[in-house]
Amino acid sequence: MNRASAILTLCILLVGTIAPGLAKRGAPANVASIVIKGVEYSAPHDAMAFVVANAVGLGKELWRVRIYEVRVNPELERDVQDVFITSLAEKDAALLITNEHDEKFTLDLQTRKVTRQ
């Protein structure tokens, strides 16, 4: 084996060893939707940071509200900057929402006003 082949082989081995450590983030966990008075509230992955309200049984979207803004630095990889909703809970006439940064929000279901906790 000549020197160039040895260096190439070493580079391939190093890349194969280092690459898994640079893996992108995995898919976010699914968030259970909540049904309240015939309306299903969900936090779909394709609508990051939004809560979507659908009429149960009709499959018709009623509305969607942005809960928080995800600011993206164009110089960094996009997927590692994503911040997904991790839980929805009902309390009184509101949804309690938590995201991956453990930030908590309340969505008033009547006014659709979002309040950060």
C-alpha positions in Angstrom: 0.0 0.0 0.0 1.5 3.4 -1.0 1.4 6.5 1.2 -1.6 8.1 -0.6 -3.7 4.9 -0.3 -2.8 4.7 3.4 -3.8 8.4 4.0 -7.1 7.9 2.1 -7.9 4.8 4.1 -7.2 6.6 7.3 -9.4 9.5 6.3 -12.3 7.2 5.4 -12.0 5.5 8.8 -11.9 8.8 10.7 -15.0 10.1 8.9 -16.9 6.9 9.6 -16.0 7.2 13.3 -16.7 11.0 13.7 -19.9 11.2 11.6 -22.2 9.5 14.1 -21.3 12.1 16.7 -22.4 14.8 14.3 -25.8 13.3 13.7 -28.8 15.6 13.4 -31.5 15.5 16.0 -34.0 12.7 16.0 -37.7 13.2 15.3 -39.6 14.9 18.1 -42.0 12.8 20.2 -45.6 12.8 19.2 -47.8 14.9 21.4 -51.2 13.5 22.4 -54.1 15.7 21.1 -56.9 16.9 23.4 -60.6 16.9 22.6 -62.7 19.6 24.3 -66.4 20.2 23.4 -66.1 18.6 20.0 -62.8 20.3 19.0 -59.5 18.4 18.8 -56.5 20.5 19.7 -53.1 19.2 18.4 -49.5 20.3 18.0 -48.4 18.7 14.7 -44.8 18.5 13.8 -45.3 20.1 10.4 -46.7 23.2 12.1 -43.9 23.7 14.7 -44.9 26.0 17.5 -48.6 26.1 16.5 -51.7 24.6 18.1 -54.3 23.5 15.5 -58.0 23.2 16.2 -60.0 20.7 14.1 -63.7 19.8 14.3 -64.0 16.3 15.5 -65.5 13.9 12.9 -65.3 16.5 10.1 -61.6 16.6 9.7 -62.0 20.4 9.1 -59.4 22.8 10.4 -61.1 25.6 12.4 -58.0 27.6 13.2 -54.4 27.6 14.1 -52.5 29.8 16.5 -48.7 30.4 16.8 -47.8 29.8 20.4 -44.2 31.1 20.2 -41.7 32.2 17.6 -38.7 30.0 16.7 -35.8 32.3 15.7 -33.4 30.6 13.3 -29.8 31.5 12.8 -29.1 30.9 9.1 -25.4 30.1 10.0 -26.4 27.1 12.0 -28.1 23.9 11.0 -31.8 24.3 11.0 -32.9 21.1 12.7 -30.9 21.7 15.8 -32.7 25.0 16.3 -36.2 23.6 16.0 -38.3 23.8 19.2 -41.3 21.6 19.3 -44.3 21.5 21.6 -44.0 18.6 24.0 -47.3 18.6 25.9 -50.8 19.9 25.8 -53.1 19.9 28.9 -56.5 21.3 29.6 -57.2 23.7 32.5 -60.5 25.6 32.7 -61.1 27.2 29.3 -57.5 27.1 28.3 -54.7 24.9 27.0 -51.5 24.6 28.9 -48.6 24.2 26.5 -45.0 23.2 27.2 -42.1 23.1 24.6 -38.7 21.4 24.4 -37.1 24.3 26.3 -39.5 23.7 29.1 -41.1 27.1 28.4 -44.8 27.2 29.4 -47.7 29.0 27.7 -51.4 29.3 28.2 -53.8 29.5 25.2 -57.2 30.9 26.0 -59.6 28.9 23.8 -62.2 31.6 23.7 -60.0 34.6 22.7 -57.0 32.6 21.3 -54.8 34.8 23.3 -51.4 33.3 24.2 -49.7 34.1 27.5 -46.2 33.0 28.5 -46.0 31.6 32.0 
